[in-house]
Amino acid sequence: MRRGLVVGEVGRGTFISGDARRGVAAPSEPRGIRIDLEFNYPMLPDQTALIAKSLDGLEKPAALDVALKQGTSVGTPAVRGVAAAYLSQGPWSPSPDQLVFTGNGRQSIAAALATVVPTGGRCGVEALTYPFVKGIAARLGISLVPLAMDEDGVRPDSVQKAHREAHLSAIYIQPAIQNPLGMTMTSMRRADLLRVVEKLNLPVIEDNVYGFLDNEPPLAALAPDTCIVIDSLSKKVAPGLALGFVVPPRRLRESVMASVRSGGWTASGFAFAAAQRMMGDGTVAELARLKRLDARARQKLAADRLSGFEVQTNENCYHLWLTLPAHWRSQAFVAAAARRDIALTPSTTFAVTPGHAPNAVRLALAAPTMDQLDTGLRTLAAMLTAEEDFDSTE
């Protein structure tokens, strides 16, 4: 199993893997498949025009001269001020002098992990988590420890248990619109979890990249000295115009800056210039508003097309978790969908512990057009009902 030649599914057993790599590591790159339900980068039909309007004039020599200069881990006072104002959410208002910037959200996660978890250290993560954190941790020499979850997210007692068994240096969690399960932590769960981590003196790396789809402020609003907030523009704007944000407690800011510099994760000058414009003139806020509406429309369509099947999701998010009927297993269902030109992600991609993946798949709803999404969901529903894959050549 460690070699990836077999996969395990909870309650069903161990199976030979159809692909030794697929499903064990994070997805690599979009593959040009016709209906992409694997990667979650929402792109609205009219968003290019909105972005172009915001960036109009940036190509002029004076503006371009500034944009082409080398960026730094802290940007400029102007971009820090704009970013702090934009990131503010409810009672949480980060100070401009807290902010550190990276090229994207993954680099922000890497910088935060490198800051608070030493090489050889242990970091607690949700048992089903954002796949790329597994690769980041492996490259940094960090061991990930799965934390048990329920319908409200990470259970506080699982943090205590993991820390008691062997010291944790930090935890990494997604309190809002969790990927892949979609849940948002309740106020009670947030308070209970923070009581535990503060008692254990554990920093919390809080991934808030999907937070714009929800109204809940970050955990940092309740525990600013405990939480390192991660955010980025890749979902709100576009992956090609990304900028990553790290909002650490002030005591950790210099260490985060050092991690960004040593990791080579500094954002480009052009990314700063574009982000400052789009955040400052309301373009990012408008795109986020439109994407919230788009996500709900896609969830409504998915709920209709997959009615009668076991789905876990959040009406505000861009993905859903589909538990498969007993006659399908995750890897086989993904392979069968690929033969129909539909890309999905198997549960093993998200599982921290090999061999402990539920019999499920994640559907990312953001990338296809609505017509493509409708076609893909209808096809998957028919597959779920069928007793076998009639398109298989095996």
Steps between C-alpha positions, in 0.01 A plus 500: 500500500787739572615452140157600371436166327185439701236728645275451801142613548345508846251219547577339164856371513820531296517503121769503234535855374440562131765772516779489752519877519148620433305568817797475734662833421323827430366558149781623278363745242179545301507244219281663235220252560161610364307525828742589782347418839848457650644853527312780672586835339177696443513713183187699421409578137530878546782516752774566243329824398477609866867423558606676179309812600672503839847451349450754221809722482728260683684445173595868477871566557472679835272238654683211338833627628373463855334164433818347356710570808600220735235417759573440867346282768311800643415694185453876537311703762234570237435135411507398868236761580275396212543130576430540872179689423391241246576198721304642795200282572245579769678551833837403350705793371868419449748780534700590187822443693405135558484403133752288314454416129585200282438402139190289581311317772713183487813704557328670793425160654862394446632818662272458801591134546871576467462770766328304776584133433868397509646242266404163647210659688134400502203703382140400561268520198145400418483128419371599156680814397618728219719261297789735426580542867622139496762570236604826666548327834701217343739747336545684830564176692182538705280209612126554469281355774133434408244658733158340533205698367122507532229707334638818664862447395807405705416360841683673788551169678688365196746790530556420866547131424749560218700744710503262796628212286787705357556874508334705226666823390185645339175412328386585146123522449236650270223635727293651214384296196728208581659325204384232417200469734361852475404555864548827688575478872224612734564774755494245781753274327729796433495603864557143624788444258669827589479422873690177435771641271562797727532268801751289302674811364455381140510746209211460255566538128158606379435455129239760406529477121134396465386732779370758253215260420382505862410768754701357792807708597830319554585334830756777536215734596476302825868407541726750320811386688444134411394499136694547176246584230565386142318652204551559129346655190509187284136400570361851531668629182686243290795260537697707248467813717574348839645663809535318831447652845632393838363681805699375800504626857749787521746287698533262201509752216879523469529122497233473230683762294821301532319183388360676193841633401686173557233301319508726195127566545502876451228636270586691183472875472232461234288283733520773766407773253205306356373389840523851644286635218240223510463502878502878517235570237256231612562255215600213731198564724268499197653179364460338841134606512431359155679176583291454813191515281660268245596244766145488635358454149739211434417338833130526421556325167711230663240442773237445231707273277638292789182479706464157651875455545704561814656846466675715762550865414421861583258701288759780482799302374647391169543131578315203642585162650319207341486168687482219248254209495636165614548368146751776417837572656666839481790424267284299260235773486763765421642282222154435356421874505828574320393266219201731460731804493412608855777566755431433871715467811498175702477504878854365537636834375366673811574232761799574723541135600544256206237228510252707700294663226121483488335357189433842348607757241517878499329695225639848433218700344676823404676440169240373248237716336153446642408291195811285542432464871142390429624241250770374736265468797239315293768261377627435852147442628445239230831335591409491869176321417660249264618175653816492287704716265376404155767715332784302660714298263627279778 
